[in-house]
Amino acid sequence: MAATMLMAVACKGKQQASESAIQQKVDEYAEFALTSDLINTLSPNEKEIVKIFIEISQIMDEIYWDQYFGNENRKSLDTIKDPAIRAFAELQYGAWDRLDSEKPFIPGYGERPKGANFYPADMTEEEFAALDDTLKNSQYSLIRRNAEGKLYVLPYHEAYKEQLAKVDALLEKAISLAENEGLKKYLTARREAFRTDDYFESDMVWMDMKDSKLDFVVGPIENYDDALHGLKCSQEAYVLIKDEQWSNDLSKFAAMLPEMQRLLPCDEKYKKEVPGTDCDINVYDVVYYGGDCNAGSKTIAINLPNDERVQLAKGSRRLQLKNAMKAKFDNIMIPIAKLMVCDEQVDSVTFNAFFGNTCYHEVAHGLGIKNTVTTGIPCRQALGAQYSAWEEAKADVCGLFLTEQLIERGLITNTTVAQNYITFIAGILRSVRFGATEAHGVANIMCYNYFLEHGAFSRNAQGKYVINVEKAREAARGWAAIIIAMEGEGDMAAAKSYSDKNGKISADLQKDLDAIRDAKIPRDIVYKQGASVLGL
């Protein structure tokens, strides 16, 4: 819904040759239609299920608006007269530019509340600490004030009762149409999870869903928006169609996770946990994004579940969104590489390397350590709001390291180690544009600064990047060791101190980003999506 409106307004703005700053921001998102070959891959029932999944995704979208921005605030968008501001607000799901450190762009709005709309904006830490309700720390509850101004806990299944009743009815219909037993079991378990706010069993069932052509990632999943406590999960949905050929090529790597764990360049005490091998790496066309995943920068790969209990028992599933990856590579990566990478190395920026780095980023989320060596509590809990950036940093560099290992063993043959490192560093220039407040952005800025300090790249006389592959390989190992130790020790203060110091964009990097902006290279993608786009 938001993308359709955005495109209509953006086209009108272009026709009028609008030069407003906000219109320029709108124009920084390249349009891409989410399609897939449904005619030759799906049965009539499966096509009907896709339509149902899209309807549910739209409901997740509605709930997410309230979680991030608030329904009352959303209503106020109707009063905005500038079509570019309206369009950009729809893309950002609110008043803050997600790719520019969440700076406000609508008059009347200040800084984004750290707790989004999960908590009262005026709630103090003392009030939260004094709230006597164990559910206050649930990932699936809101904190609200009653008529007397006192805090209370409102579970998601109660807060969104009306919307979830519609979801329940739609899931019932999808279950009746499902021909694949794994999909049927998953949808049944997820239906119960929406009713109870207990997602563990449905995550476990989802892990066993190996052979369905359709996949549906739906529910409250990521906690990036809760910058206050790093607890509350945002609603989102992806509708996915499996690419059988690409998936079969990757399936052989799942059993190698324990060996990959042993290869990690860190102290032995941080890799004693043995990752589950009952997981898969599959490739999909994504045909619909709803809610959190559709806000601002678009996800091109998924690594789930986040529940450490599921990861230790069964591992995780890595879903590579090939059509979304290709959209970003063609529209963003290649133009950045041509502008910023030296002539001798620019041809080493390849889609196969980009795909591999992204794929093994997701694999690396399942590696390392899940519980601290100091107290035994989950790293996510120990690091709190710092966890997301450090976890993304780990996945970035450990994924790069693992790709290198697989190439050298002859298990990956469509790219080279040099291509992967050169593409990785070019990719940092794409990713740091996510901003210094977004977890992926902070992770990439810290990586950039560490690699620069250790000589992984320099600039030639033309100001273009020259990558020293050998020094980049050394830097990857050193950076990985720091990150895994930071998670393993679970020292929140140390993690914050490091990211505060090293997660900042330098003046030289800002000049590079300004040059990319001035070249009018898109910052990200906006999707034209829905049943009509798919011909359903």
C-alpha positions in Angstrom: 0.0 0.0 0.0 2.7 2.5 1.0 4.9 1.6 -2.0 2.0 2.1 -4.4 1.2 5.5 -3.0 4.8 6.4 -3.0 5.3 5.6 -6.6 2.3 7.5 -7.7 3.5 10.6 -5.9 7.1 10.2 -7.0 6.1 10.0 -10.6 4.0 13.1 -10.3 6.8 14.9 -8.6 9.2 13.9 -11.4 6.8 15.2 -14.0 6.7 18.5 -12.2 10.5 18.5 -12.0 10.3 19.2 -8.3 13.6 20.2 -6.9 12.6 20.1 -3.2 15.0 18.4 -0.8 12.4 15.9 0.2 11.6 15.1 -3.4 15.3 14.4 -3.9 15.1 12.0 -1.0 12.1 10.2 -2.5 14.0 10.0 -5.8 16.9 8.2 -4.1 14.8 5.0 -3.9 14.9 3.1 -7.2 11.6 1.4 -8.1 11.6 -2.4 -8.6 8.7 -4.7 -9.3 8.5 -7.8 -7.1 7.5 -10.6 -9.4 8.2 -14.3 -9.8 7.2 -17.1 -12.3 4.1 -18.2 -10.5 2.5 -19.7 -13.6 5.1 -22.4 -14.0 5.9 -23.1 -10.4 2.7 -22.9 -8.3 -0.5 -24.9 -8.2 -3.9 -23.1 -8.2 -4.2 -23.6 -4.4 -0.7 -22.2 -3.9 -1.6 -19.1 -5.9 -4.6 -18.5 -3.7 -2.4 -18.9 -0.6 -0.1 -16.3 -1.9 -3.0 -13.9 -2.2 -4.0 -14.7 1.4 -0.4 -14.2 2.6 -0.4 -10.7 1.0 -3.6 -9.8 2.8 -2.1 -10.9 6.1 1.1 -8.9 5.3 -1.0 -5.8 4.8 -2.5 -6.3 8.3 1.1 -6.6 9.7 1.8 -3.4 7.9 -1.1 -1.6 9.7 0.1 -2.9 13.1 3.7 -1.9 12.4 2.6 1.7 11.7 1.2 1.8 15.3 4.2 0.2 16.8 6.7 2.6 15.2 4.9 5.8 14.7 1.5 5.6 16.4 -1.9 5.6 14.8 -2.7 9.1 15.9 0.5 10.4 14.4 -0.3 8.5 11.2 -3.6 10.2 10.9 -1.8 13.6 11.0 -0.1 12.7 7.8 -3.4 13.4 6.0 -3.0 17.0 6.8 0.4 17.4 5.1 0.0 19.3 1.8 3.5 18.7 0.4 3.1 15.5 -1.7 6.9 14.7 -1.4 6.8 14.9 2.4 3.7 12.6 2.4 5.4 10.2 0.1 8.7 10.1 2.1 6.7 9.6 5.3 5.0 6.6 3.8 8.3 5.1 2.8 9.9 5.8 6.3 6.7 4.8 8.2 6.9 8.0 10.1 8.7 11.3 10.5 12.3 10.2 10.7 14.7 9.5 7.9 16.0 6.0 8.6 19.0 6.4 6.2 20.0 9.7 7.7 20.4 8.8 11.4 16.6 9.0 11.9 16.6 12.8 11.7 13.1 14.3 11.6 12.0 15.7 8.3 8.4 16.7 9.1 7.9 20.0 10.9 6.8 19.6 14.5 8.6 16.4 15.1 11.7 16.2 17.2 14.0 13.2 17.8 12.4 9.7 17.4 11.5 8.3 20.8 14.0 5.6 21.6 11.3 3.2 22.5 9.2 4.0 19.4 5.6 3.5 20.4 6.2 0.4 22.5 6.5 2.6 25.6 5.0 5.9 26.7 7.3 8.6 25.3 7.5 10.2 28.8 8.2 7.0 30.7 11.3 7.2 33.0 13.7 4.4 33.7 12.6 4.6 37.4 9.0 4.0 36.4 9.9 1.0 34.3 12.0 -0.5 37.0 9.3 -0.1 39.5 6.6 -1.7 37.3 5.8 -5.0 39.0 4.9 -7.3 36.1 7.1 -10.0 34.7 5.6 -9.5 31.2 7.1 -6.0 31.0 10.3 -7.6 29.6 8.4 -9.7 27.1 9.3 -9.2 23.5 5.6 -9.2 22.7 4.1 -6.6 25.1 3.5 -2.9 25.1 3.9 -0.6 28.1 0.9 1.8 28.5 -0.5 4.3 31.0 -3.9 3.8 32.6 -6.4 6.6 33.3 -4.5 7.4 36.5 -1.2 7.7 34.7 0.2 4.4 36.0 2.1 2.1 33.8 0.7 -1.3 32.9 1.6 -4.1 30.4 -0.6 -4.8 27.4 0.3 -8.1 25.5 0.3 -8.0 21.7 -2.5 -10.5 21.4 -4.7 -8.1 23.4 -3.4 -4.8 21.9 -4.0 -5.9 18.4 -7.0 -8.1 19.0 -9.1 -6.7 16.2 -6.4 -7.0 13.5 -5.3 -10.5 14.7 -8.9 -11.8 14.5 -8.7 -11.0 10.7 -5.3 -12.7 10.6 -6.8 -15.8 12.3 -9.6 -16.1 9.8 -7.2 -15.7 6.9 -4.8 -18.3 8.3 -7.7 -20.8 8.7 -8.4 -20.4 5.0 -4.8 -20.8 4.0 -4.5 -23.9 6.2 -7.5 -25.5 4.4 -5.8 -24.8 1.0 -2.3 -25.9 1.9 -1.2 -29.0 0.1 2.3 -29.2 1.7 2.1 -30.8 5.1 5.1 -28.8 6.4 3.4 -25.6 5.4 0.1 -26.7 6.9 1.7 -27.5 10.3 3.6 -24.2 10.3 0.6 -22.1 9.6 -1.4 -24.0 12.3 1.3 -23.4 14.8 1.8 -19.7 13.8 -2.0 -19.2 14.2 -1.8 -20.4 17.8 1.3 -18.2 18.4 -0.7 -15.1 17.4 -3.3 -16.0 19.9 -0.9 -16.6 22.8 2.3 -14.5 22.1 4.3 -17.7 22.4 6.2 -18.2 19.2 8.6 -20.9 20.3 6.7 -23.9 19.0 5.8 -22.3 15.7 9.5 -21.4 15.2 10.5 -25.1 15.9 7.9 -26.3 13.4 9.1 -23.7 10.8 12.6 -25.1 11.1 11.2 -28.5 9.9 9.5 -27.0 6.9 12.0 -28.0 4.3 10.2 -28.8 1.0 7.4 -26.2 0.6 7.5 -24.0 -2.5 5.9 -21.2 -0.4 7.3 -19.6 2.7 5.7 -17.0 4.9 7.8 -15.2 7.5 5.3 -13.4 9.6 4.9 -12.0 13.1 6.8 -9.8 15.6 10.4 -10.7 14.8 13.1 -8.0 15.0 13.8 -5.7 17.9 15.8 -3.0 16.1 13.2 -0.3 16.7 13.4 -0.6 20.5 16.5 1.5 21.1 15.4 1.9 24.7 15.7 -1.6 26.0 16.2 -3.7 22.9 13.3 -5.9 23.9 10.1 -5.2 21.8 9.7 -6.9 18.5 8.2 -5.3 15.4 5.5 -6.8 13.2 6.5 -7.7 9.7 5.9 -10.2 6.9 7.6 -11.6 3.8 5.9 -13.7 1.1 8.4 -16.0 -0.6 8.6 -18.3 -3.6 11.5 -20.8 -3.5 14.0 -20.9 -6.3 14.6 -24.7 -6.4 17.7 -24.7 -8.6 19.7 -22.1 -6.6 18.5 -23.7 -3.3 19.8 -27.1 -4.3 23.2 -25.6 -5.0 23.5 -24.2 -1.5 21.9 -27.1 0.5 25.2 -29.0 0.9 26.7 -26.3 3.2 24.2 -26.7 6.1 26.0 -29.8 7.5 29.3 -27.8 7.7 28.3 -25.4 10.5 30.1 -27.2 13.3 33.3 -27.2 11.2 32.8 -23.5 10.3 32.4 -22.8 14.0 35.8 -24.4 14.7 37.4 -22.3 12.0 36.4 -18.9 13.5 39.4 -16.7 14.2 38.8 -16.1 17.9 39.7 -17.5 21.3 38.7 -21.1 21.8 36.5 -20.3 24.8 34.1 -18.3 22.5 33.4 -21.2 20.1 32.6 -24.1 22.5 28.9 -24.0 21.7 28.1 -26.3 18.9 25.6 -24.9 16.4 22.7 -27.0 15.3 22.9 -28.6 11.8 19.2 -29.1 11.3 19.0 -25.9 9.2 18.9 -25.0 5.6 20.2 -22.3 3.2 17.6 -21.6 0.5 17.1 -19.1 -2.2 13.8 -17.3 -2.8 12.0 -14.7 -4.9 10.3 -12.3 -2.4 7.0 -11.1 -3.7 5.7 -9.0 -0.8 7.2 -7.0 2.1 5.0 -5.8 4.9 5.7 -3.8 8.1 9.2 -3.5 9.6 11.0 -5.1 6.7 9.4 -2.7 4.2 10.5 0.5 6.2 13.4 2.4 4.7 16.2 0.1 3.6 15.0 -3.3 2.4 16.2 -6.6 3.6 17.9 -8.9 1.0 18.4 -11.9 3.3 16.8 -13.4 6.3 18.3 -15.4 9.2 15.7 -16.8 11.6 14.5 -17.7 14.2 16.1 -15.2 16.6 15.2 -17.4 19.6 18.5 -18.7 21.0 16.7 -21.8 22.3 15.7 -22.7 18.7 19.1 -21.9 17.4 20.9 -24.2 19.9 18.4 -27.0 19.3 18.0 -26.8 15.5 20.1 -24.0 14.1 18.5 -21.5 11.9 17.2 -21.0 8.4 18.9 -18.7 6.0 16.7 -17.3 3.3 18.4 -15.5 0.4 16.1 -13.1 -1.5 17.7 -13.3 -4.9 15.5 -10.9 -6.8 15.9 -8.3 -4.1 19.6 -8.8 -4.1 19.9 -8.4 -7.8 17.8 -5.2 -7.6 20.2 -3.6 -5.2 23.3 -4.9 -6.9 22.3 -3.5 -10.3 20.8 -0.2 -9.1 23.2 0.6 -6.3 26.3 -1.5 -6.0 27.5 -1.3 -9.6 27.1 2.5 -9.9 29.0 2.9 -6.5 31.7 0.6 -7.7 32.2 2.5 -11.0 32.4 5.8 -9.1 34.6 4.7 -6.1 36.7 1.6 -6.9 39.9 1.9 -8.9 39.8 1.0 -12.6 42.0 -2.1 -12.1 39.6 -3.6 -9.5 36.1 -2.4 -10.5 35.4 -5.5 -12.6 36.0 -7.6 -9.5 32.8 -6.3 -8.0 30.5 -9.1 -9.1 27.0 -10.4 -8.3 28.2 -13.8 -7.4 30.6 -12.3 -4.8 27.8 -10.0 -3.5 25.4 -13.0 -3.3 28.1 -15.1 -1.5 28.9 -12.4 1.1 25.2 -11.8 1.8 24.5 -15.6 2.0 27.3 -16.3 4.5 26.5 -13.2 6.5 23.3 -15.0 7.4 25.1 -18.3 8.1 27.5 -16.4 10.4 24.5 -15.2 12.6 24.3 -18.8 13.8 28.0 -19.1 14.7 30.1 -17.7 17.5 28.6 -17.6 21.0 25.0 -17.2 22.1 25.5 -17.2 25.9 28.2 -15.2 27.7 31.2 -16.9 29.2 31.0 -14.7 32.2 27.5 -15.2 33.5 25.9 -17.6 31.0 23.1 -15.3 30.2 22.2 -14.8 26.5 24.5 -12.3 24.7 21.4 -10.5 23.4 20.3 -9.8 27.0 23.7 -8.9 28.3 24.4 -6.3 25.6 20.9 -5.0 25.5 20.5 -2.2 23.0 24.1 -2.6 21.9 23.5 -6.2 20.7 22.0 -5.6 17.3 24.9 -3.6 15.9 27.5 -6.0 17.2 25.6 -9.0 16.0 25.4 -7.5 12.5 29.1 -6.7 12.6 29.8 -10.3 13.5 27.7 -11.6 10.7 29.4 -9.3 8.2 33.0 -10.2 8.9 32.6 -13.8 9.9 30.5 -14.4 6.8 33.3 -12.9 4.7 35.8 -15.1 6.4 33.8 -18.3 5.9 33.2 -17.5 2.2 37.0 -17.2 1.9 37.4 -20.7 3.5 34.9 -22.3 1.2 36.4 -20.8 -1.9 39.9 -22.0 -0.9 38.5 -25.5 -0.3 37.0 -25.5 -3.8 33.4 -25.6 -2.5 32.5 -22.3 -4.0 33.7 -22.0 -7.6 31.9 -19.1 -9.2 33.9 -16.3 -7.4 37.4 -15.7 -6.1 38.7 -14.6 -2.7 39.9 -11.3 -4.2 36.5 -10.7 -5.8 34.7 -11.3 -2.4 37.0 -8.9 -0.5 36.8 -6.2 -3.1 33.0 -6.6 -3.4 32.7 -6.6 0.4 34.6 -3.3 0.8 32.6 -1.7 -2.1 29.5 -3.0 -0.3 30.5 -1.1 2.9 30.1 2.1 1.0 26.5 1.0 0.1 25.7 -0.1 3.7 27.1 2.9 5.7 24.4 5.0 3.9 21.9 3.2 6.2 22.9 5.8 8.8 24.7 5.8 12.2 21.6 4.9 14.2 20.6 1.8 12.4 22.2 -1.5 13.5 23.5 -2.5 10.1 24.8 1.0 9.5 26.7 1.2 12.8 28.2 -2.3 12.1 29.5 -1.2 8.7 30.9 2.1 10.0 32.9 0.2 12.7 34.1 -2.3 10.1 35.1 0.5 7.7 37.1 2.3 10.4 38.9 -0.9 11.5 39.7 -2.0 8.0 41.0 1.5 7.2 43.2 1.5 10.3 44.7 -1.8 9.3 45.5 -0.9 5.7 42.8 -3.0 4.0 42.3 -0.2 1.5 43.7 3.2 0.4 42.9 5.9 -2.2 44.8 6.5 -5.4 45.5 9.9 -7.0 42.0 10.0 -8.4 40.5 9.4 -4.9 39.3 5.9 -5.8 39.6 2.9 -3.5 42.5 0.5 -4.0 41.9 -2.7 -2.0 44.9 -4.6 -0.5 43.4 -8.1 -0.4 46.1 -9.6 1.9 45.8 -6.8 4.5 42.0 -7.0 4.2 42.2 -10.7 5.0 44.3 -10.0 8.1 41.9 -7.2 9.1 38.9 -9.5 8.8 40.5 -11.9 11.3 41.3 -9.2 13.8 37.9 -7.6 13.6 36.2 -10.9 14.0 38.2 -11.7 17.1 37.2 -8.4 18.7 33.5 -8.8 17.9 33.2 -12.4 19.1 35.0 -11.5 22.4 32.7 -8.5 22.9 29.7 -10.7 22.6 31.2 -13.5 24.7 32.1 -11.2 27.6 28.7 -9.5 27.5 30.1 -6.2 28.7 27.5 -3.6 27.7 29.6 -0.6 28.8 32.6 -1.8 26.8 30.5 -2.4 23.7 28.9 1.0 23.9 32.2 2.7 24.5 33.8 1.0 21.5 30.8 1.8 19.1 30.6 5.4 20.4 34.2 5.9 19.5 34.5 3.9 16.3 30.9 3.9 14.9 31.2 7.4 13.6 31.5 8.6 10.0 34.8 10.4 9.4 35.2 13.5 7.4 36.9 11.6 4.5 34.2 8.9 4.5 31.5 11.7 4.5 33.1 13.2 1.4 32.8 9.8 -0.3 29.2 9.5 0.7 28.6 13.1 -0.6 30.1 12.2 -3.9 27.8 9.1 -4.2 24.9 11.3 -3.3 25.9 14.0 -5.8 26.1 11.3 -8.5 22.4 10.6 -7.7 23.1 6.9 -7.1 20.0 5.4 -5.4 20.3 4.8 -1.6 17.9 1.9 -1.7 14.9 0.3 -3.3 11.1 0.9 -3.2 8.9 -1.9 -4.3 6.0 -2.1 -6.6 4.2 -5.1 -5.1 0.9 -6.8 -4.6 -1.5 -9.3 -6.1 -2.0 -7.2 -9.2 1.7 -7.0 -9.9 1.9 -10.8 -9.7 -1.0 -11.1 -12.1 -3.2 -12.7 -9.4 
